[in-house]
C-alpha cells in the first residue's frame, strides 16, 4: 500500500491550481477546478452527478453528524471516502458545496490552508485499485459565513479524481444529507428552592443561537422547547410539557413540586439550527 496527496503527478495542470492555494484564494479557485474536472469527465457521456472512470462511495462528512458552528472558533471537520479505478488514481480533490451548481463561486466552502488535500491509501484489488481517502476541512464561521446565515442547511460533498492517463472523474454528492447548522444554547433556572411539596415551581430560561453575520447570539423566537424532569437518583428524564420561546427567546412556565429532582429545557433543533439541552437545575422539595 502507498499514500499520496492531491498535488503530486499532475500538479502542473492549470485546472488543479485550486488544491494548493492558501487561505481565501483557495475557495475562489475551487470552482475553476470543479469546472475543469467536469469538462474533461463529461466527455464520457455519463450522468453529470457521477461521471468519469473513477467511482466514489462511502463518503462521510463529520462522522455522519451535523456540523454545528457557533460564532467563534474554527471547526475541524473530518471527511472520508473510498474510490475505485481500473488503471489507478494519481490525484483526488474534495470540498463542500451548496446550491445547484458546484462550479459556482457563491456555493463553495471547505478547508483553509494547504494541508486539506485528501490523503489516500492504495490497495490492489480484483479489477483495479481501491483507495481509502481522508482529509480534514477547517471551517471558520467568522470568515466563511460572515456574509450571512442563509448558507445554514444541507451541504453536499464534491469529489474529483484523475487517473494515470489524466482522465477526469467527478461526483457531486457522494455523502447524502450533510448539514451545516447554527449552534443553539439553552439556560434554565427553577425557583424557589427549597420548595414545599405541592407548591408551584417557576422554571425560566432562554434559547439563543449563533448569528454568523453579526458575531452575536441573539434569542431564538417562537420555538418549541420541552420542559423535562428527572427524579433524584434516577437517570431517566420525563417530559412534563412543551412551551414556546417568546420573541426574545425567553422561556417561562410553571409546574407543581412533587419530589426532589432536576429540571431542564430541551430544544430539538431545526432545519438550520442545531439541538440544545440546558444543564439540569436541582430543586429540593420539603
Buried (B, 14 or more C-beta within 10 A) or exposed (E): EEEBBBBEEBBEEEBBBBBBBEEEEBBEBBBBBBBBBBEBBBEEEBEEEBBBBBBBEEBBBBEEEBBBBBBEEBBEBEBBBBBBBEEBBBBBBBBBBBEEBBBBEEBBBBBBEBEBBBBBEBEEEEEBBBBBBBBBBBBBBBBBBEEEBEBBBBBBBBBBBBBBEEBBBBBBBBBEEBBBBBBBBBBBBBEEEEBEEEEEBEBBBBBBBBBBEEEEBEBBEEBEBBBBBBBEEEEEBEEBEEBEBBEEBBBEBEBEBEEBBBBBBBBBBBEBBBBBBBEBBEBEBE
